[in-house]
Amino acid sequence: MTIKNRFNIDFFEFSFLVEACIPPVPIARAVFWGKVLNEYYKVLSQEERDKLHEWLNHNPRLMQGISDGNTDCLLFNARYDRYNQYMVTADKDNRIETFETFKFNNRYHVSPSTSVEEQYIINIEHKNK
């Protein structure tokens, strides 16, 4: 039997943990980094996202990873940059949906591994101007 949510940490502690997992890192830290991009992004408030983005952008390891073209570092920056967030409306088979996305490699991503196919996009709006 697994007990969920046994560990409570505050945002400051969370930020230190994220900083310790800046790629490239061993697999366990890389898995946590993936959760920062996929799961924890949705849990954090916009203010917390902004703080984490600002803090890590002062970290030499993240800056080096970005300079080196490390995909995971580039994804973090794209995901957490408040001015890189878009509402994308798509129409596939007469089913219209709007998605919260971020732009990465000229595609609009719902998550680091999922993007909206360009041929279905009918509208794009900046979320945070």
N, C-alpha and C positions, 0 to 999 in steps of 0.2 A: 504494500500500500504506500503510495507516494503522497506526501503532504505538500500541497501547493502553497506558494507565497509564505514560506516560513521565514524569509529573510527580508527585513524591512531596512532600507537604506534611504537616506535623504538625497536630495539632488546634488549636493556638494560631493558626497561620497560616490554617487553614481558617476559624476563627471570625472573624478579621479580614476575610477575603474575604466571608463571609456578611454581616457588618456593612456592608460597602461596597455590598451589593446590596439593602438594605432598600428596598422599594417606596415611592413610585413612582420608577422608574429607567429608563434606556434599555433597549432590547430585549435586548441581550446579557446585561446584568445580570439582567434579568427572567427570562431563560431559566435562568440559574444558580439564581436564587431558586426557580424551579419544581423544579429538581433537588434542592434542599435539602429541599423538602416531599415529594417523591416517592421519590427514589433514596437520597440520603445519609442520610435518617432511618433507613433499614433497615440502613445500614452502621455507624452510630454506636452505641456502647454506651449503656445507660440513663444512666450517669453523665455521658457526654459530652452527651447530649440535655439532661439537667438543667442542666448548666453553660451550654450555648448558650442555652437558654431564659432562665435567670437573667440572663446577661450582656446579651442583647438587650433584656430587659425593663427595663434601666437606660438604654437608648439613647433619647434624645429623638425621633429619627426614627421608631422603631417605635411609641413611645407616641403620637406625633402621628398616625401612620397608623391606629392603633387608634381614636383619638378621632374621626378623620375617616371611619371606617367603611371603610377600604381593605380590600377582601376578602382580598388576599394577606397583609396584616399580620395580619388576624384569623385566617386559616387557619394561619399560622405558630404563633400563640399556642395555638390549639386543638390542632394537631398535636403540638406539643412539650410541652404541659402534662401531666406524668405523672399527674395526678389527673383527667384528661379522657380516659382510655384505658379501653376496654370490650371484653369478649369477648362477641360477639353470635352467638347460634345461630339459624339460619334453616332453615326447611323449605319447599322448593319442589319440588313434584311428588314427594313422598316421598323427597327427597334432602336429608338433614340435613347442614349444614356449620356450622362455627364460624369466625368471622372476628375478627381483631384490628382494632379500629376506634377512631376518635375521634369525639366528638360536635361537630357544627358545624351551626348553623341548625336545631336540633331533629331532625337526621338523624344516623345512625351511618355514618361514612365509612370505607371501606377505604383510600381515597386522596382527595386533594382533589377529584377529579372523579368518584368512584364511591362510591355509598352503598348500603346494604342496604335494599331496599324494605320498608317498614313492615309490610305485610300478611303477609310471610313470617317475621317475627321471632317466635321462640317463647321466647327467653330472653336476658336482658341481665345481665351481671355486671361490676362495676368490676374492672379489672385491677390497679390499684395503690391500695389503700385507705389 
